[in-house]
Amino acid sequence: MRLSPHMTVMQNAAQKAAKRLLRDFAEVEQLQVSIKGPGDFVSQADLRAEQTIREELARARPGYAFLMEESGASGGDNWTWRWIVDPLDGTTNFLHGIPQWAISIALQRKLSDGITEIAAAMVYNPATNEMFWAEKGIGAFLNERRLRVSARREMSEALFATGIPFAKVPAQRRLPFARVLGALMPQVAGIRRFGAAALDLAWVAAGRYEGFWEIGLKPWDCAAGLLLVREAGGYATDPEGHEINDLDDDVNVVAGNAHLHGPLRGLVHEALTRKA
């Protein structure tokens, strides 16, 4: 399949970073790791991957801005195009030898009225060689196969994914999560926590999950996945049902197929707004 110039640049950058990540993954016990906070680690692999991706993207598109997990925002406020990059989503999985981690790159465009949109996205799992990618108006794909979200309609048949709060997550986010979990568990076939939000959203796009929700995601965790779900025929919104475009602050995400996004969104919204 012939890729657009932007997607070619994105995939080439990810594949170059992936070569070193795979070598590091094979020797994970020898990685130098510094602690950023409880349950939130940064490895030398993270930093090297981000540097490689940044160099590749900047060389191909020197005028574009960046928003990256480790090095933050750069390129000024008056950008027209911006890369949003997580060089290693699922770092804790990576550091424990679990092959559920990915490189996530999204390309954000600022329109003339100041509104922004995700124009292109890719989520790549080097351990399985699965490249999920999408471009606005073109569709979503896994390698060269077109993706569609699941067609399941019944909650009793549905499999959902989420991010379970860990030690770093503030207490005010844990209660809404527990409320959603408690309401959803009796209704569904299962709930999974695989530890990489970018891949969770990609798997919704691929029809492996019927839906996904998480509160307080960072832009680089979800920017690419949002477009993947939408281009695969699903919905990816905030709990109020608004489309997520800004991506400058923490993001509350509810994604799903056309039949089950609404019920899931309702549960998440109720949990967040309930006063007691």
Residue pairs with C-beta under 8 A, 6 or more apart in sequence:
1 141
1 144
3 11
4 120
4 135
4 138
6 107
6 119
6 120
6 135
7 120
7 122
7 133
7 135
9 56
9 57
9 60
9 61
10 57
10 105
10 107
10 120
10 122
10 133
11 122
11 124
11 131
11 133
12 56
13 52
13 53
13 56
13 57
13 60
13 105
14 53
14 103
14 105
14 122
14 124
14 131
15 124
15 126
16 52
16 53
16 56
17 48
17 49
17 52
17 53
17 56
17 87
17 103
18 103
18 124
18 126
20 45
20 48
20 49
20 52
21 45
21 49
21 88
21 94
21 103
21 126
22 126
22 127
24 31
24 43
24 44
24 45
24 48
25 45
25 94
25 97
25 99
25 101
25 126
25 127
28 94
28 95
28 96
28 97
31 43
31 44
31 45
31 95
32 43
32 44
33 41
33 42
33 43
33 44
33 95
34 41
34 42
34 43
35 41
36 42
37 168
38 166
38 167
38 168
39 92
39 166
39 167
39 168
40 91
40 92
40 168
41 91
41 92
41 95
42 70
42 91
43 88
43 91
43 94
43 95
45 88
45 94
46 69
46 70
46 87
46 88
46 91
47 70
49 87
49 88
49 103
50 68
50 69
50 70
50 71
50 85
50 87
50 88
52 87
53 68
53 85
53 87
53 103
53 105
54 66
54 68
54 71
54 85
57 64
57 66
57 83
57 85
57 105
58 64
58 66
61 81
61 83
63 81
64 75
64 79
64 81
64 82
64 83
64 107
65 73
65 74
65 75
65 76
65 79
65 81
65 82
65 83
66 73
66 74
66 75
66 82
66 83
66 85
67 73
67 82
67 83
67 84
67 85
67 108
67 219
67 220
67 247
68 74
68 83
68 84
68 85
68 86
68 87
68 220
69 85
69 86
69 87
69 218
69 220
70 87
75 82
79 110
80 109
80 110
81 107
81 108
81 109
81 110
81 119
82 107
82 108
82 109
82 110
83 105
83 106
83 107
83 108
84 105
84 106
84 107
84 108
84 219
84 220
84 223
84 224
84 247
85 104
85 105
85 106
85 220
86 102
86 103
86 104
86 105
86 198
86 218
86 220
86 221
87 103
88 94
88 101
88 102
88 103
89 101
89 102
89 103
89 104
89 123
89 196
89 197
89 198
89 199
89 220
89 221
90 98
90 100
90 101
90 102
90 195
90 196
90 198
90 199
91 101
92 195
93 99
93 100
93 101
93 194
93 195
93 196
94 101
98 195
99 125
99 127
99 128
100 125
100 127
100 194
100 195
100 196
100 199
101 125
101 127
101 196
101 199
102 123
102 124
102 125
102 126
102 196
102 198
102 199
102 202
103 122
103 123
103 124
103 126
104 121
104 122
104 123
104 124
104 198
104 220
104 221
104 223
104 224
104 225
105 121
105 122
105 224
106 118
106 120
106 121
106 122
106 220
106 223
106 224
106 226
106 227
107 118
107 119
107 120
107 121
108 116
108 117
108 118
108 119
108 223
108 247
109 116
109 117
109 118
109 119
110 116
111 117
115 245
116 245
116 246
116 247
117 136
117 245
118 136
118 223
118 224
118 226
118 227
118 245
118 247
119 135
119 136
120 133
120 134
120 135
120 136
120 227
121 133
121 134
121 135
121 223
121 224
121 225
121 226
121 227
121 228
122 131
122 132
122 133
122 134
122 224
123 131
123 132
123 133
123 198
123 199
123 201
123 202
123 224
123 225
123 228
124 130
124 131
124 132
125 199
129 143
130 142
130 143
130 202
131 142
131 143
132 140
132 141
132 142
132 147
132 202
132 205
132 206
132 228
133 140
133 141
133 228
134 140
134 141
134 205
134 227
134 228
134 230
134 231
134 232
135 227
135 231
136 227
136 231
137 231
138 231
139 146
139 147
139 231
139 232
140 146
140 147
140 205
140 227
140 228
140 229
140 231
140 232
141 147
142 206
147 205
147 206
147 207
147 228
147 231
147 232
148 207
148 232
148 233
149 204
149 205
149 207
149 229
149 232
149 233
149 234
149 256
149 257
149 258
150 158
150 204
150 207
150 208
150 209
150 210
150 257
151 207
151 257
151 259
152 158
152 210
152 257
152 259
152 260
153 259
153 260
155 187
155 188
155 260
155 263
156 187
156 188
156 189
157 189
157 210
158 188
158 189
158 210
158 211
158 260
159 188
159 189
159 190
159 191
159 192
159 208
159 209
159 210
160 184
160 188
160 190
160 191
160 192
160 209
160 210
160 211
160 212
160 213
160 256
160 264
161 191
161 192
161 193
161 194
161 200
161 203
161 204
161 209
161 211
161 212
162 177
162 180
162 181
162 191
162 192
162 193
162 200
162 212
162 213
162 214
163 193
163 195
163 197
163 200
163 214
163 217
164 177
164 193
165 173
165 174
165 177
169 216
173 215
173 216
175 271
176 215
176 268
176 271
176 272
177 215
177 271
179 270
179 271
179 274
180 213
180 267
180 268
180 271
181 191
183 267
183 270
183 271
184 191
184 264
184 267
185 191
192 209
194 200
197 212
197 214
197 217
197 221
197 222
197 225
197 253
198 221
198 222
198 224
198 225
200 209
200 212
200 214
200 225
201 212
201 222
201 224
201 225
201 226
201 228
201 229
201 236
201 253
201 255
202 224
202 225
202 228
203 209
203 212
204 210
204 211
204 212
204 225
204 228
204 229
204 232
204 234
204 255
204 256
204 257
205 225
205 228
205 229
205 231
205 232
205 234
206 232
207 232
207 257
210 256
210 257
210 260
211 254
211 255
211 256
211 257
211 260
211 261
211 264
212 253
212 254
212 255
212 256
213 239
213 253
213 254
213 255
213 264
213 268
214 222
214 252
214 253
215 252
215 268
215 272
216 250
216 251
216 252
217 250
217 251
217 252
217 253
218 250
218 251
219 247
219 248
219 249
219 251
221 251
222 244
222 251
222 253
223 247
225 236
225 255
226 236
226 244
226 253
226 255
229 235
229 236
229 255
229 256
230 236
233 257
233 258
234 255
234 256
234 257
234 258
234 261
235 255
235 256
235 257
235 258
235 261
236 243
236 244
236 253
236 254
236 255
237 243
237 244
237 253
237 254
237 255
237 261
237 265
238 244
238 251
238 252
238 253
238 254
239 252
239 254
239 265
239 268
239 269
239 272
240 269
241 265
244 251
244 253
252 268
252 272
254 261
254 264
254 265
254 268
255 261
256 264
256 265
